[in-house]
Structure formats: C-alpha cells, structure tokens
Amino acid sequence: QLHFAESGGGWVLPGGSLSLSCAASGNLDKFWGMAWYRRTPGGQLESIAYIISGGNAEYVDAVKGRFAISMDDVANTVSLQMSGMKPEDTGVYFCNVVPTSETWGPGTQVTVSS
C-alpha cells in the first residue's frame, strides 16, 4: 500500500513563488519516478511534471520555465518549486509515482490570487 503526504501549499500573489513537498512511503520498488498533478477548481486532474530516477524531468507546456521538479531517491520525496505563478496555477496539488498508482494522498491547496 502506497501513501503520499503533500505539503507546502498556501496562498500567493500572482508572480510569487511557492515550494511543495511530498513524502511517499510503501512498496516503491517497482516505480521508476515521481510526478505532480493538479486538480483545477473545475475538477479536472492535470499532469504537471514528472521526474525519472536519474534526473530526467518533463513538464506540461503551461509550467515550463516556471516550475522545477526534483526528487530524492533515498528519502522517497519529491518537490515542486513554483515561481512566476499565475491564477491558473490555482488548484489542489497531488504527488504520485511513475507509472501512476491508484492511490492518492490528500493533496495540498495552492491559491494564486490578488
């Protein structure tokens, strides 16, 4: 059974920065990376970024150049550094493994608003 604990969300002004963290636990041996997802206020679940063990990362176009994902293979944590934030970045952020598991954590709310 996997468990995810996201943290670091909050309210930020447009153009501001925020850093999210996620601790994963359970049987992680068969997974080869970690990812961040976002559920929009409209309820849509979006893939934001993922990173593979070894460091290769990919981002959705909407966040390229603004967000940076990093992973600690030993500690089983993944982080998301967000800068130049926009109101459309608002949502509940979740982490998961790659390939995606059916287990989800509670997420952390991020609100970008003036």
N, C-alpha and C positions, 0 to 999 in steps of 0.2 A: 504494500500500500504506500503510495506516494503522498507526501504532504508538502504544501507550499505556504510560506508565510511572507507576504509582501508588506513593505513598509516604506515610509518616506513621502507619502502623498501630502497634499495640502492645497492652499490657495496661493496663487502667484499672479502678479500683474503681467499683461502682455509684454513680451520682450524679456521677461525674467527667466530664472533658472531654477531647476529642482532636480533632486537626485533620488532615485528609487533603489531599493534593495530587495532581494528575495532570497530566502534560505529554503533550500529543498532538502528533503530527507526521505528515507525509504530505499527501496531497491533501485538504484540509479545506474547499475552496471550496463544495462542494455541500451542506454540512451547515449547519443553522441554530441549533445549540445543543449543549449537552453534558449528560451525565447521570451519576448514580451508581447503581450496582446493588450488591446484597449477595447472596452465596451463603451460605445458612444452614448450620449443621452438618449438617442433614438433607439438604443438597444442592439445596434449592430456590433458584432465582435470582429475587430480588425487585427491582423497581424502587423506588428510594428517593426520588430527586428529579431534576428536570431544570430547566435554565435555558436560555432562548432569548436569542440575541443581542439586546441592548436591555434585558435585565434581568428579564423576566417569568419567575418561577420557580413550580414546583409541587412539592408533597411528598405522599408517601403519608401517610395519616392517622396511622400509628404513630409518625412522627417529627415531625409538625407541632409547631411551638413549641419544639422541642429542637435541630433541625438547621438549618443555613443553608448554602445553596449559593451560590457566586459564581464568576464566570468572567472571565478576561482575554482579550478577543478578539484582542489584538495578540500576546500571548505564547502563545496557544493552551493555556492552563492552566485547570483547574477545581479548586476547593477545596470541601471539605465541613467545616464547623465543627460539631462534635457536642458537646452538653452534656446534663446530666441523663441520662447514659447508663444503660441498663438491660441486664441479662444477655441479653435477647432481641435486643439490638443486635449480639451476637457473630456474626462471620462473616468471610468474605473479601470485601473491597470492591473493586469494579471501576469504572472510568470508561469511558464510550463517548460517541459523538456522537449527535445527534438529526437525522434518524432513525437508529436503531441500526444499526451496521455489523456484519458477521460477524467482524470482528477483535476480539480481546480481549487485554488485557495480562495480566501475571502476577497482578495484584491485590495487596492488602495486608491482612494478617490483623489483625483487631480482636477482642480478647477482653475482655469485661466480666465480672468475677468478683471475689468477695471471698475 
